[in-house]
Amino acid sequence: MLYSVVPILFALLQSIPVWRVTPDVRIGSVDDPDQAFTGAFGVVVRNGVMYSVHENEQRVRMWDANGKLIREIGRSGQGPGEFAGPVRAGWKADTLWVWDSRQARISLFKPSGEFVRSIRAIASSMPGAKSSSSLMGRSLLADGTLLGQPRLGASTQEKGATSNALVRFRGNRGLVHTTL
């Protein structure tokens, strides 16, 4: 029985199209850790410039269309424009936003990388949330509110609550709306 199946499988495998991948642009350098493109948690592109979010290095890197490093945004720290755990980025109009999960805040930057301001998310008004750091930011909406998901404590999960709820926060003023 096995011998009759092998020619059929072989014919099927030969009929599968093969894709050839050729690099257009090489980004970063394996020889220079300051220009490495490793551990990127998020990538957004605007006007031919790519912004890559690197949690381990606590920074965002800007790359031109040829893969050359333009500059780095932020550094490790808790001050304005600094990161402890950047994991997500996006655009709100002409402003780059970067979600820092360890500091529960969004930092806003001009397309050039210049720091504008930070918005802190206060999740303590969400039932079951342990602290402001228990919110995982998902997106900055056009109206300036933050869409996120609470990270619920173990005791709340034992009572049947799930962390699938989405919540909207208006910066430092707290909870706007919840949805399941």
N, C-alpha and C positions, 0 to 999 in steps of 0.2 A: 504494500500500500504506500509506503514512504517513497519508493522509487517512482511511482506515478505522479506524486505531488511535486517532486523536485524540479522536473522540467517546466511545470506550470509556474512555480515560484520564480525560477530563473528568468522566464519570459516576462513576467510581471516586473521584476526588478530592472530589466533592460529597457522597459517602456517608460520608466519614471524619468522625467526630465531632470537634468543636472544643472544646477545654477553655478555659475562661476562668479566669484566675488573679486573685484579689483578695487583697491583703495583709491579714493579721489583725493582725500586730505588726511594727513597724519596729524593727530593732535597730541601734544605733550611730548615727553621724552623719557625713555627708559633709563637713560644715563644721568639725567638731572632731576633729583627728587623735588626741586622747587618748581618744576614744570611737569610733574607727573599728572596723568589723568587716571588716577586710581580712586576707588571708593566714592565715585560720584553718585550722590543720592538723587539728584535731580538735574535736569538740563532744560533751559529755556533759551529761545532764540529771538532776537529782535534786530531788524535792520542789518542782517548779516553778521551780527555779533552773538556768540554763544556764551552763555553764563552757566557754569557748572558748579554745583553745590557739593562741597567736600566736608563731611562731618568730622572725620578724623583730624583734619588740618584746621578746622574751625575757620573756614574762609570760603569765598566764592571766587572763582577764577573767570576772567573775561578772555575769550579767544577770538581772533579775527577769522575771516573766511578762509584764510590759508593755513589755519591751525597754529598760528603764532600767539603766544601769550601776550595779551595787551597789558593787563594789570591784575592784581589781586585785591579783593574787597574784604575788609574786616580782618580780624585776627582773634586769637584766643583771649577771652576776657569777659567782663560783665558791664563794661562801659558802653557809651554810645557807639554804635556801629561795630561792636565786638560780639563774638559768638561763643557759645559753649557747646551747642549741638545743632548747627544748621542742617535741616533735612529736606526742605521743600522751598521752591521759589516760583514766582509767577509775575505777571504784569497787571497792574491796575492803571489804566490809561498809559501815561508815560513814566510810571514809577515802578521800579523793581521792588518786589516785596520778598523777604526771606524769613521763613518760619524757623525759629530757634526753639526746639522742643524742650531743652533743658532749662531755658529761662522763661518759657511760656510767653514769648513775645514775637511780634513781627517787626523787623527793621525795614525801613523804607529807604531806597537809594535812587538817585538820578541815574539815567542810562550811562553816564560817565563813571559811575561808581561812588559818587560823592554822597555821604550819609545825609539824610533828611531828618528822620525822627524814628522813634520806636513806639509801638502800641502794645501794651501789656494786656494779656487775656486773663481775666479773673474768673475762674471756673468754680469758685467756692460757693456760688449761688445755685449751682446745679445739684439737685438731689443725688447723694451718693458720692459726689466728688470729694476727694480727700484734701486737695489743695489746688492752688492755681497751676501747679505743674502737672495736674492730672488731665489736662486738655491737650489733645493732639490737633493742631491746626491743619485744616485741609485746603482752605482757599480764602483769599481776601476778596470779598464781593464788591461790585461796583458802587454800592451805597456806603462802603467803608466798614461794613460789619465783617466779622470773622466767622467763617463756617468751620466747625470743628466737631470732634467726637470726644466725649469724656472718657477718661480711663477710670473705671469704677473700682473701688476698693473691694477686697475679697468678701467682706461681710455683706456688702450691697449685692454682689453677684449671688451669694448664697440665698438671698431673699428673693431671687428670681429676676432681678433687673439685668438688662443686657447693655452692652456698650455699643449697640448698633444705632442708638439715637444720634441724630445730628442736632447740633445746637448753633445758634447765632448769638454772637456777642458784639456789643458796641464798645470796643476798647475797654477802658478802665471802668465803664459804667455797668458792666456785667451782662447778665442774660437778657436776650431780646426775645428769643422764640425757641421752642424745642419741637422736634418732629421725629416720628419713628419710621 
